[in-house]
Each structure stands twice: as structure tokens, then as C-alpha cells.
Amino acid sequence: MAKRIVFTKKAFADIDRITDFNNRRNQSDAYSKKIVLGLSKRLNSLQKQPLTGIRTDGGLTLLLVWDQFYIFYRDNETTIEITSIYHQKENIG
């Protein structure tokens, strides 16, 4: 059975930040809608194969590279917790 995807408040804020940036830059929400749809499809795949990411910080957090984005998540017993999402050009340090 597939695990349930949950988002931290930070992950939701990251999605808002990314879509707001693209909406302002492109003066349209069309690209942001494509990002959210693509992210949703990728997370559906992650539900079926939760260990496809690269282990980071001692193995607690996994990194999934999707398109131009880094998705950080934790694979828990019954859930996959999305902790943060960044565009590859962002400074995440």
C-alpha cells in the first residue's frame, strides 16, 4: 500500500514562494500551474517508491531531484513527509 504524502508548513511556504516568484516573473500563473501539476505527479510516483531519493544528513532526510527542483523528504513508517522544496538555482545553504 502506498504511503500518505504530508507537507510541513515550510514545504507549503516553499511552494508558495516558488509559484509567487514565477507568477511575478512571467506575469502569468500558467507556468506555476505546470510546476504544481508536475510536482503532484512526481510525488504520486514517490508514494510507490519512497526510497528513490539520495540519503542526506546521516540518512534521516532524503533528496529527490525532479526537473529543476530539489525535494527534501523523510520516509516515515506510514507517511512521506515533504520537508522543503527548492529550485536548483536557489541558495539553500
Secondary structure by P-SEA (a helix, b strand, c coil): cbbbbbbcaaaaaaaaaaaaaaaaaaccaaaaaaaaaaaaaaaaaaaaccccbbbcccccbbbbbcccbbbbbbbcccccccccccccccccc
